[in-house]
Amino acid sequence: MSFVQNFPFFSIILAMFSGIVSSVLSGKKARNLSLAMIVVTTALSAGTLAFCLKTGESYTYMMGHFPAPWGNEIRAGVLEGVTAVLFGVVMFLSVAGGMTHTAEDVEDSKLNLFYIMIDLMLSSLLALVYTNDLFTAYVFVEINTIAGCGLIMIRQKGRSMSAAIRYMIMSQLGSGLFLIGLSLLYDVTGHLLMSPAKESVELLVDSGSYRLPLLVIMAVVSVGLAIKSGLYPFHYWIPDTYGYATPTGSAVLSGLVSKGYIFLLIKIFYRVIGYENLVGAQMINVLYLFGVAGMVMGSVHAIQETDTRRMIAYSSVAQIGYIYMGIGLGTTAGMVAAVFHIFSHSATKALLFISAVGLYEVSGDRKDFVSLRGAAYRNPLAGIGFAIGALSMVGFPMLSGFISKLLFATSAFDSPSKMLPTLFVLAVSTTLNAIYFLRLVITLYSRRREGDKPLPPNPVKKSSRGLKFAIVCFIGLNLVLGMASQPIVQAITDGLAMFE
């Protein structure tokens, strides 16, 4: 076995160990350790990706002394490598961009706790990406939930506390359904490793046995992870959760956490249930309908908002709908589009939240449309970053969102029964995206009027170097995804082939 094949395991353990060490460090040292850890784990993920690209195949890594089907395994391939690298980059930029505000929003005595949650969050995301064991996946789903709740409530403000409670309730509902599904699966197959479980599922499907239990398993696992990822109509925890966390917390929760759950769901569809069995059971049609509904309703709610934080949060509901719509098409092209949109939305939504902070800084920390009028002139870099993120969400050429919508549109032709509804909803959703995002961009670049509510004295606050660095890098990442998408799309296609 090559030494590089240890890297996924090293990444997960290193992130967890950093959290343990941070518990005895000061806030500043814990922050520096977290940033260093994120850089190292991202480099390890890049090494894993390079190894899988070179060999052209995925591999399994046995943990402990017990081989399959009794032991615990990690499985790494091209898609896992690309996802882990992107998650690491977004995590690093989110932490770097928001660390000044984190120090302001969080008490000094609890600042190290914030970075412990960041470390545990990255560890759980990497585990969800790499694990080949369903019970291990459940354990890290719960670690992810606890870390996410900690990131929300660390500010200890009234709205943040209520948002954390709502997030915990909905997340535990999703986790409970997911655990029920895993218990039923273990009951009918006797396995928790993904590959042996799939072999048993295939035998049951071929023999016609346990049809109803298998359908229930598909349903509760899908609904459980759909709740945790914020699919409409299970989205009501999102606006407060994303809107009232710290800037770093909002960027991480919106850009990464929900995507980790969706990535796990895709792995289960391919490696456990079998995507063809999901199609045969018509389960994807349900996901398609909820995805389509989320694309429209999320945008409708966003249009009605005057608080920019909640508007950006509701936009996530629509974008998560895109991902489930792509999964629901039931084709390889649709799945490729869905996975690419996971990458696109991770980078773009983090850019929007981080850029918005720079606009709030020069508007007396106000978030409403009127107070933000002209903010792009008061902070040009943040204005450019927000405008690029907004244009990407609308689907402007050369940006990542354009590639996502192009992939969704072309993949619709591979599913004749869903082609017209998909194209119609894409057009409607894009129009709605343009209404609320471009309205805000125009507001940012409009001069203040005489009747506008006056800003507080000395409203302009200078952005930190970390925030400026993060905005510039996020803009670059968005352009890379938009203008150099072909290798990434090819890596996604090859990675999905390795999932089989």
C-alpha positions as CSV (number, residue, x, y, z in Angstrom):
1,M,0.0,0.0,0.0
2,S,1.3,3.4,-0.9
3,F,1.9,5.9,1.9
4,V,-0.4,8.4,0.1
5,Q,-3.4,6.1,0.7
6,N,-3.1,6.9,4.4
7,F,-3.9,10.6,3.8
8,P,-7.7,10.5,4.1
9,F,-7.4,8.8,7.6
10,F,-4.7,11.3,8.6
11,S,-6.9,14.2,7.5
12,I,-9.8,13.1,9.7
13,I,-7.7,12.3,12.7
14,L,-5.6,15.5,12.4
15,A,-8.8,17.6,12.4
16,M,-10.2,15.8,15.5
17,F,-6.8,16.0,17.3
18,S,-6.6,19.8,16.6
19,G,-10.0,20.2,18.3
20,I,-8.7,18.3,21.4
21,V,-5.5,20.4,21.5
22,S,-7.4,23.7,21.1
23,S,-9.3,23.0,24.3
24,V,-6.3,24.0,26.3
25,L,-5.2,26.9,24.1
26,S,-6.0,30.6,24.1
27,G,-8.4,31.8,21.4
28,K,-5.7,33.3,19.2
29,K,-3.5,30.1,19.4
30,A,-6.6,27.9,18.7
31,R,-7.4,30.1,15.6
32,N,-3.8,29.7,14.3
33,L,-3.9,26.0,14.9
34,S,-7.2,25.6,13.1
35,L,-5.9,27.6,10.1
36,A,-2.7,25.5,9.9
37,M,-4.7,22.3,10.3
38,I,-7.0,23.3,7.4
39,V,-4.0,24.0,5.2
40,V,-2.4,20.6,6.0
41,T,-5.6,18.6,5.6
42,T,-6.3,20.3,2.3
43,A,-2.8,19.5,1.1
44,L,-3.4,15.8,2.2
45,S,-6.7,15.8,0.2
46,A,-4.9,17.2,-2.8
47,G,-2.3,14.4,-2.5
48,T,-5.2,11.8,-2.4
49,L,-6.8,13.4,-5.4
50,A,-3.5,13.3,-7.4
51,F,-3.0,9.6,-6.5
52,C,-6.5,8.6,-7.6
53,L,-6.1,10.6,-10.8
54,K,-2.8,8.8,-11.5
55,T,-4.2,5.3,-10.8
56,G,-7.6,6.0,-12.4
57,E,-9.4,4.0,-9.7
58,S,-10.7,4.3,-6.2
59,Y,-9.3,2.3,-3.2
60,T,-10.4,1.2,0.2
61,Y,-8.4,1.7,3.4
62,M,-9.0,-0.8,6.2
63,M,-9.1,0.7,9.7
64,G,-8.0,-1.7,12.4
65,H,-7.3,-5.4,12.1
66,F,-10.7,-6.6,10.8
67,P,-11.3,-6.8,7.0
68,A,-14.6,-6.4,5.3
69,P,-17.4,-7.1,5.9
70,W,-16.8,-6.8,9.7
71,G,-14.3,-4.0,9.9
72,N,-14.4,-0.2,9.3
73,E,-13.3,1.2,6.0
74,I,-12.4,4.5,4.2
75,R,-12.9,4.7,0.5
76,A,-11.3,7.3,-1.6
77,G,-11.6,8.2,-5.3
78,V,-11.4,11.1,-7.7
79,L,-14.8,12.6,-6.6
80,E,-13.9,12.2,-2.9
81,G,-10.6,14.0,-3.5
82,V,-12.1,16.9,-5.4
83,T,-14.8,17.4,-2.8
84,A,-12.4,17.2,0.1
85,V,-10.1,19.8,-1.5
86,L,-12.9,22.2,-2.3
87,F,-14.3,21.8,1.2
88,G,-10.9,22.6,2.7
89,V,-10.4,25.7,0.5
90,V,-13.9,27.0,1.4
91,M,-13.3,26.3,5.1
92,F,-10.0,28.1,5.1
93,L,-11.3,31.2,3.4
94,S,-14.4,31.3,5.5
95,V,-12.3,31.2,8.7
96,A,-9.7,33.7,7.5
97,G,-12.4,36.0,6.2
98,G,-14.4,36.1,9.3
99,M,-11.8,35.8,12.1
100,T,-11.8,39.5,13.0
101,H,-15.6,39.5,13.4
102,T,-15.4,36.2,15.2
103,A,-13.1,37.8,17.8
104,E,-15.6,40.6,18.2
105,D,-18.8,38.5,18.4
106,V,-17.4,35.8,20.7
107,E,-16.3,36.2,24.3
108,D,-12.5,35.9,24.8
109,S,-13.0,33.0,27.2
110,K,-15.0,31.1,24.6
111,L,-13.1,31.9,21.5
112,N,-11.2,28.6,21.6
113,L,-14.5,26.8,21.7
114,F,-15.5,28.4,18.4
115,Y,-12.4,26.9,16.8
116,I,-12.9,23.6,18.4
117,M,-16.3,23.5,16.6
118,I,-14.5,24.5,13.4
119,D,-12.1,21.6,13.8
120,L,-14.8,19.1,14.6
121,M,-16.9,20.4,11.7
122,L,-14.1,19.8,9.2
123,S,-13.3,16.4,10.7
124,S,-17.0,15.4,10.3
125,L,-17.2,16.7,6.7
126,L,-14.1,14.8,5.7
127,A,-15.4,11.7,7.4
128,L,-18.8,12.0,5.5
129,V,-16.8,12.3,2.3
130,Y,-14.4,9.4,2.8
131,T,-16.2,6.9,5.0
132,N,-17.3,3.5,3.6
133,D,-19.1,2.5,6.8
134,L,-22.7,3.6,7.5
135,F,-22.5,3.6,11.2
136,T,-19.4,5.7,11.1
137,A,-21.3,8.1,8.8
138,Y,-24.0,8.3,11.4
139,V,-21.6,9.1,14.2
140,F,-20.0,11.9,12.2
141,V,-23.5,13.2,11.2
142,E,-24.1,13.7,14.9
143,I,-20.7,15.3,15.4
144,N,-21.5,17.6,12.5
145,T,-24.8,18.5,14.1
146,I,-23.3,19.3,17.5
147,A,-20.5,21.4,15.9
148,G,-23.0,23.3,13.8
149,C,-25.2,24.0,16.8
150,G,-22.2,25.3,18.6
151,L,-21.2,27.6,15.8
152,I,-24.7,29.2,15.9
153,M,-25.1,29.7,19.6
154,I,-21.6,30.8,20.4
155,R,-22.7,34.5,20.0
156,Q,-25.1,34.0,22.9
157,K,-27.6,36.5,21.6
158,G,-31.4,35.9,21.8
159,R,-32.0,35.3,18.2
160,S,-28.9,33.1,17.9
161,M,-30.0,31.0,20.8
162,S,-33.5,30.4,19.3
163,A,-31.9,29.7,15.9
164,A,-29.6,27.1,17.5
165,I,-32.6,25.4,19.3
166,R,-34.6,25.3,16.0
167,Y,-31.5,23.9,14.2
168,M,-31.0,21.2,16.9
169,I,-34.6,20.1,16.8
170,M,-34.8,19.8,13.1
171,S,-31.4,18.2,12.8
172,Q,-32.2,15.6,15.5
173,L,-35.4,14.8,13.6
174,G,-33.4,14.2,10.5
175,S,-30.8,12.2,12.4
176,G,-33.4,10.0,13.9
177,L,-35.0,9.1,10.6
178,F,-31.5,8.4,9.2
179,L,-30.7,6.1,12.1
180,I,-34.0,4.3,11.7
181,G,-33.2,3.7,8.0
182,L,-29.7,2.4,8.9
183,S,-31.3,0.1,11.5
184,L,-33.7,-1.3,9.0
185,L,-31.0,-1.8,6.4
186,Y,-28.8,-3.7,8.9
187,D,-31.8,-5.8,9.8
188,V,-32.5,-6.9,6.2
189,T,-28.9,-7.1,5.0
190,G,-26.7,-7.8,8.0
191,H,-24.1,-5.2,6.9
192,L,-23.1,-1.7,7.6
193,L,-20.2,-1.4,5.2
194,M,-21.5,0.1,2.0
195,S,-20.2,-2.4,-0.6
196,P,-21.4,-5.6,1.2
197,A,-24.7,-3.9,2.0
198,K,-25.2,-3.2,-1.7
199,E,-24.5,-6.8,-2.7
200,S,-27.2,-7.9,-0.2
201,V,-29.6,-5.3,-1.5
202,E,-29.0,-6.5,-5.1
203,L,-29.8,-10.1,-4.1
204,L,-33.0,-9.0,-2.3
205,V,-34.1,-7.0,-5.3
206,D,-33.4,-9.8,-7.7
207,S,-35.3,-12.3,-5.6
208,G,-38.2,-9.9,-5.0
209,S,-37.9,-10.1,-1.2
210,Y,-38.4,-7.3,1.3
211,R,-39.7,-4.9,-1.3
212,L,-41.7,-2.8,1.2
213,P,-38.8,-2.6,3.8
214,L,-36.4,-1.6,1.1
215,L,-38.8,1.2,0.0
216,V,-39.1,2.3,3.6
217,I,-35.3,2.4,3.9
218,M,-35.0,4.5,0.8
219,A,-37.7,6.9,2.1
220,V,-36.5,7.5,5.6
221,V,-32.9,7.8,4.7
222,S,-33.7,10.3,1.9
223,V,-36.1,12.3,4.1
224,G,-33.7,12.3,7.1
225,L,-30.8,13.7,5.1
226,A,-33.1,16.0,3.2
227,I,-34.2,17.6,6.4
228,K,-30.6,18.0,7.5
229,S,-29.6,19.6,4.2
230,G,-32.6,22.0,4.2
231,L,-34.6,20.7,1.3
232,Y,-38.0,22.5,0.9
233,P,-40.4,22.1,2.8
234,F,-38.0,21.2,5.6
235,H,-36.2,24.5,5.3
236,Y,-37.7,26.7,8.1
237,W,-34.6,26.4,10.3
238,I,-32.3,27.9,7.5
239,P,-33.1,31.7,7.6
240,D,-32.3,32.2,11.3
241,T,-29.5,29.6,11.3
242,Y,-27.6,31.2,8.4
243,G,-28.7,34.7,9.2
244,Y,-27.7,35.1,12.9
245,A,-24.5,33.1,13.2
246,T,-21.1,34.7,13.0
247,P,-19.9,35.5,9.4
248,T,-17.6,32.4,9.5
249,G,-20.4,30.3,10.9
250,S,-22.9,31.5,8.2
251,A,-20.4,30.8,5.4
252,V,-19.5,27.3,6.7
253,L,-23.1,26.3,7.5
254,S,-24.5,27.5,4.2
255,G,-21.5,26.5,2.0
256,L,-20.4,23.2,3.5
257,V,-22.7,21.6,6.0
258,S,-25.7,20.9,3.9
259,K,-23.5,19.8,1.0
260,G,-21.8,17.2,3.3
261,Y,-25.2,15.6,3.9
262,I,-26.1,15.6,0.3
263,F,-22.8,14.1,-0.7
264,L,-23.4,11.3,1.9
265,L,-26.9,10.7,0.4
266,I,-25.4,10.4,-3.1
267,K,-22.9,7.9,-1.8
268,I,-25.7,5.8,-0.2
269,F,-27.7,6.0,-3.5
270,Y,-24.8,4.6,-5.5
271,R,-23.0,2.4,-3.1
272,V,-25.7,1.0,-0.9
273,I,-29.2,1.1,-2.5
274,G,-28.1,1.2,-6.1
275,Y,-29.1,4.2,-8.2
276,E,-31.0,2.0,-10.7
277,N,-33.0,0.5,-7.8
278,L,-33.9,4.1,-6.7
279,V,-35.0,4.9,-10.2
280,G,-37.1,1.7,-10.4
281,A,-38.8,2.5,-7.0
282,Q,-39.8,5.9,-8.3
283,M,-38.2,7.5,-5.3
284,I,-36.2,10.0,-7.4
285,N,-39.5,11.4,-8.7
286,V,-40.3,12.5,-5.1
287,L,-36.9,14.1,-4.8
288,Y,-37.4,15.8,-8.1
289,L,-40.8,17.3,-7.1
290,F,-39.5,18.6,-3.8
291,G,-36.4,20.0,-5.6
292,V,-38.5,21.8,-8.2
293,A,-40.7,23.2,-5.5
294,G,-37.7,24.4,-3.5
295,M,-36.2,26.2,-6.6
296,V,-39.4,28.3,-6.9
297,M,-40.5,28.7,-3.3
298,G,-37.0,29.5,-1.9
299,S,-36.8,32.4,-4.4
300,V,-40.3,33.6,-3.7
301,H,-39.4,33.9,0.0
302,A,-36.1,35.6,-0.8
303,I,-38.0,38.3,-2.9
304,Q,-40.2,39.1,0.1
305,E,-37.2,39.7,2.5
306,T,-35.8,43.1,3.3
307,D,-33.1,41.8,5.6
308,T,-30.2,40.8,3.3
309,R,-29.0,38.0,5.7
310,R,-32.3,36.2,5.4
311,M,-32.6,36.9,1.7
312,I,-29.2,35.2,1.1
313,A,-30.3,32.3,3.4
314,Y,-33.6,31.8,1.5
315,S,-31.6,31.8,-1.7
316,S,-29.9,28.6,-0.3
317,V,-33.2,26.9,-0.1
318,A,-33.6,27.5,-3.9
319,Q,-30.1,26.3,-4.7
320,I,-30.5,23.2,-2.6
321,G,-33.6,22.6,-4.7
322,Y,-31.5,22.7,-7.8
323,I,-29.3,19.9,-6.4
324,Y,-32.2,17.6,-5.6
325,M,-33.8,18.4,-8.9
326,G,-30.6,17.2,-10.7
327,I,-30.6,14.0,-8.6
328,G,-34.2,13.5,-9.3
329,L,-33.7,13.5,-13.1
330,G,-32.5,9.9,-12.7
331,T,-29.6,10.2,-15.2
332,T,-25.8,10.4,-15.0
333,A,-25.9,13.8,-16.6
334,G,-28.3,15.1,-14.0
335,M,-26.1,13.7,-11.2
336,V,-23.0,15.3,-12.7
337,A,-24.9,18.7,-12.7
338,A,-26.1,18.2,-9.1
339,V,-22.5,17.5,-7.9
340,F,-21.1,20.4,-9.8
341,H,-23.7,22.7,-8.3
342,I,-22.6,21.4,-4.8
343,F,-19.2,22.8,-5.7
344,S,-20.5,26.0,-7.3
345,H,-22.9,26.8,-4.4
346,S,-20.3,26.1,-1.7
347,A,-17.9,28.6,-3.2
348,T,-20.5,31.2,-4.2
349,K,-22.6,31.2,-1.0
350,A,-19.6,31.6,1.1
351,L,-18.5,34.5,-1.1
352,L,-21.9,36.2,-0.6
353,F,-21.9,35.9,3.2
354,I,-18.2,37.1,3.5
355,S,-18.7,40.0,1.0
356,A,-21.9,41.0,2.8
357,V,-19.9,41.5,6.0
358,G,-17.8,44.1,4.2
359,L,-20.9,45.9,3.2
360,Y,-22.4,45.8,6.7
361,E,-19.1,47.3,8.0
362,V,-19.6,50.5,6.0
363,S,-23.3,50.8,6.8
364,G,-23.3,51.0,10.6
365,D,-23.7,47.2,10.8
366,R,-27.2,47.4,9.3
367,K,-28.5,44.7,7.0
368,D,-31.6,46.3,5.5
369,F,-31.8,47.4,1.8
370,V,-32.1,51.1,2.6
371,S,-29.1,51.3,4.8
372,L,-27.0,49.4,2.3
373,R,-27.7,51.8,-0.5
374,G,-24.4,53.0,-1.9
375,A,-22.4,50.5,0.2
376,A,-20.5,49.3,-2.8
377,Y,-19.0,52.7,-3.1
378,R,-18.0,52.8,0.5
379,N,-16.4,49.3,0.2
380,P,-15.6,48.7,-3.5
381,L,-14.0,45.2,-3.0
382,A,-16.9,43.9,-1.0
383,G,-19.3,45.4,-3.6
384,I,-17.5,43.6,-6.4
385,G,-17.4,40.4,-4.5
386,F,-21.1,40.5,-3.7
387,A,-21.9,41.5,-7.3
388,I,-19.9,38.5,-8.7
389,G,-21.6,36.1,-6.2
390,A,-25.0,37.5,-7.1
391,L,-24.3,37.3,-10.9
392,S,-23.1,33.7,-10.4
393,M,-26.3,32.7,-8.6
394,V,-28.3,34.3,-11.5
395,G,-26.2,32.4,-14.1
396,F,-24.0,35.0,-15.7
397,P,-21.5,33.6,-18.2
398,M,-17.9,32.9,-17.1
399,L,-19.1,32.3,-13.5
400,S,-19.7,28.9,-11.8
401,G,-23.5,29.4,-11.6
402,F,-23.7,29.6,-15.4
403,I,-22.0,26.2,-15.8
404,S,-24.4,24.7,-13.2
405,K,-27.5,25.9,-15.0
406,L,-26.1,24.9,-18.4
407,L,-25.4,21.4,-17.1
408,F,-28.9,21.2,-15.6
409,A,-30.5,22.4,-18.9
410,T,-28.5,19.9,-21.1
411,S,-29.1,17.1,-18.7
412,A,-32.9,17.6,-18.9
413,F,-32.7,16.4,-22.5
414,D,-31.6,12.9,-21.2
415,S,-34.9,12.6,-19.3
416,P,-37.7,13.1,-21.9
417,S,-40.5,12.9,-19.4
418,K,-39.0,15.6,-17.2
419,M,-37.4,17.8,-19.9
420,L,-40.1,20.4,-20.3
421,P,-40.9,20.8,-16.6
422,T,-37.1,21.1,-15.9
423,L,-36.5,23.7,-18.5
424,F,-39.6,25.7,-17.5
425,V,-38.7,25.7,-13.8
426,L,-35.1,26.6,-14.6
427,A,-36.3,29.6,-16.5
428,V,-38.7,30.7,-13.8
429,S,-36.1,30.2,-11.0
430,T,-33.5,32.1,-12.9
431,T,-35.9,35.0,-13.4
432,L,-36.7,35.0,-9.7
433,N,-33.0,34.8,-8.9
434,A,-32.4,37.9,-11.0
435,I,-35.2,39.8,-9.3
436,Y,-33.9,39.6,-5.8
437,F,-30.2,39.5,-6.4
438,L,-29.9,42.2,-9.1
439,R,-32.3,44.4,-7.1
440,L,-29.8,44.2,-4.2
441,V,-26.8,44.8,-6.5
442,I,-28.5,47.8,-8.0
443,T,-29.2,49.1,-4.5
444,L,-25.6,48.7,-3.5
445,Y,-24.5,50.8,-6.5
446,S,-27.2,53.4,-6.0
447,R,-26.5,56.8,-4.4
448,R,-28.2,57.5,-1.1
449,R,-31.3,59.6,-1.2
450,E,-32.4,62.6,0.9
451,G,-35.2,60.7,2.5
452,D,-33.2,57.6,3.5
453,K,-32.9,56.7,7.1
454,P,-29.6,58.3,8.3
455,L,-26.7,56.0,9.1
456,P,-25.2,56.1,12.6
457,P,-22.2,58.4,13.3
458,N,-19.0,57.1,11.8
459,P,-20.7,54.1,10.0
460,V,-17.6,53.2,7.9
461,K,-15.4,50.5,9.4
462,K,-12.2,49.4,7.7
463,S,-12.2,45.7,6.5
464,S,-9.5,43.4,7.8
465,R,-6.8,42.0,5.6
466,G,-8.3,38.5,6.2
467,L,-11.7,39.6,4.8
468,K,-10.1,41.2,1.8
469,F,-8.0,38.2,1.1
470,A,-11.0,35.9,1.4
471,I,-13.1,37.9,-1.0
472,V,-10.4,38.0,-3.6
473,C,-9.7,34.3,-3.3
474,F,-13.5,33.4,-3.5
475,I,-13.8,35.6,-6.6
476,G,-10.9,33.7,-8.1
477,L,-12.4,30.3,-7.1
478,N,-15.7,31.3,-8.7
479,L,-14.0,32.2,-12.0
480,V,-12.0,29.0,-12.0
481,L,-15.1,26.9,-11.6
482,G,-16.8,29.0,-14.3
483,M,-14.0,29.3,-16.9
484,A,-12.1,26.0,-16.3
485,S,-15.1,23.8,-15.6
486,Q,-14.3,21.0,-18.1
487,P,-11.6,19.2,-16.1
488,I,-13.8,19.5,-13.0
489,V,-16.9,18.1,-14.8
490,Q,-14.7,15.3,-16.2
491,A,-13.4,14.5,-12.7
492,I,-17.0,14.4,-11.4
493,T,-18.0,12.0,-14.2
494,D,-15.0,9.8,-13.5
495,G,-15.6,9.9,-9.8
496,L,-19.3,8.9,-10.1
497,A,-18.1,5.9,-12.3
498,M,-15.9,4.9,-9.4
499,F,-18.9,5.0,-7.1
500,E,-20.4,2.0,-8.8
